[in-house]
Amino acid sequence: MQRTDHHDEADMATVFTTRLQTPLGPLRLLAEGDDLTGLYFPDHRRAPVASDAWVEAPEAFADVTAQLDAYLCGEKRRFDVAVRLRGSAFQLAVWERLRDVPYGMTTSYGQLAAAVGRPSAARAVAAAVARNPVSIVVPCHRVVGAGGALTGYAGGVERKAWLLALEAGHPA
């Protein structure tokens, strides 16, 4: 389930956090209530700066942790955790379309632009994909360059390659 907000700034809700050790390195998880709001790699571009106001609460992430573990072991193909995304209407449309890209498949930035009704906006789509706050769960790693090349990924191209290999049945 996905909730979307058109706010650029987080409201004053309590932000829960934890770290999850994975084959891709430790992931920082953020949530407000029962909604996942962030999933970031250690060197993730555009990750929020840690705040003393965040509340360390691993128990708040039991469901998403179990789903991520199953996914990273090749046992789960789709996430069904509640996600709250904040961004512009365009970003939200792009992120929603990302969730429609099937496991083990890829799409290009141009194809994604066409899918959101803006066929000439591949660069704007790339910028929105780069700002996806919930990597893996909202599968931005499934977007490749027009010729199939692995292009940028906020968590690093090597992690993108690892995730795509996992989904192809060839984990590294």
N, C-alpha and C positions, 0 to 999 in steps of 0.2 A: 504494500500500500504506500502511496506517496502523497504527502501534503506539500503544497507549494505556497510560498509567501512571496509577494512582490516587493519586499523590503530589502534594501541594500545593507542595512545595519541590523545586527541581532537585537532582539528585544531583551528585556531584563530577566528572562527565564534563567533558572539555574542550569549551568552547563556541567554535565557529567563527563568524565574522561577516564580512559584507561589505556594501557599499552598491551598489544597482543604480539607475541613472538611468532613469526612466520618464516617460511623459507625465503621470503623476499626481504627479510629484515623486520624490525619491530614496526608495527603499525600503530599510529595514534588514532583512537576512536573518540568521537565527541557525540554527545546526545543531549537533547532537551526533552525531559519526560521520557516517554517511550520511543521517541523518534530519533533515529540516527541523523546527525547533521554534518558529520565530517569523518573522513577516513583518509589518513595522510601517511605517506612514507617518511622516513627520517630526514631525507634531503629534498622533500617535496617542494616544488616551486609553488609559491602563493599560499603556503600553509599559514594558518593563523599563528601568531606569537602566543606561546603558552601564557596563561594568566593565573595569578594567585587566587582568583575568584573561582576557577574551575574546581570541581569537587571530584576527587579520585573515588571512583565507584565501580570496580570491576563487575560487581553483581548486576549492574544496570545493563550490561552488555552480554549476558548469558546467551540469548538467542542469536544475536549477530555473530558472536564468537563461534558458536557451534556451526552456524551456516558457513562462515568463512573457513573454518577448519575443514569442513566437508568439501567445500569448493576447491580449496588448495590441495586436497588429496584426490581430486578428480571425481568425487562422489556426488557433487551437487552442481546443477547447471543454471539454476535461476534462484535469485534471492527473493524472499517474501517478508522482509523486515520493513517496518514503517520508516519512511525517510521523509525528512523535512528539508526542502531545498529553498534557498533564498537567492534571488537574482532577478534580472530584468525579464520581461515577458519573453523576449527572444531567447535568452539563456535557458529559461524554464522549458521552452518548446524544444530546444536542441537536446537538453538533458532527458526529456521525456522520450524523444525519438531514440536516444541511445539505448534505452531500456528495451526497445523493440528489436535491436540487432541480435539475432539468435546466437546462442553459445556455439563456438567453433567457427563462426562466420565473421567476415569483416565487411566494412563499408568504407567508402572514401568520403572525404570532406565534401566533395561536390555532390555525391549521392545524398548525403545527409542534408546539404543545403536544399536540394530539390525536394526532399521529403518534408522539410518544414516550410515549403512554399516560397523559398528565396533562392532559386537556382543559380543566381550570379553572386551569391554571398558566401562562397567557400572560405574565404579568409575570416569573415565574421564568425562563421561556424567553428573554424579552428580556434579562434580566440575564446568562444564559449566553451568548447570542449576542454581547453586548457584550464578553465576555471571551475571545472566540475569538482564540487567539494566532497564527493562520496565515491572516490575511485573504487574500482572493482565491482562494487554493488551496482553502481551506474556505470556500465562497462565502456568507458572511454578508450580503453586499450584496444577495442575492436575497430577503431577508426585508423585507416592507413592512407598514405598518399595515393594520388590518382593511378599511378603505375604499380601499386601494391607495396611501395617502399614503406618501411617502418620510419615514420617521422616522429616528431617530438612527443614526449609523454612527461607529464609533470613529475612522475616518480622515476623517470629515467628510461631510455629506450631499451636498456638491457632487461628491465623488469617487464616492459611491454612485450618483448620477445619471449620471455619466460611464460607469461600469462597466455599468449597465443599458442605457444608450444604445448602447454598444459591442455588447452582446449582442443588442440588437434590430436591429443592422445600421445604426445611425445614430450612429457615433462623433462626438464633439464636435470 
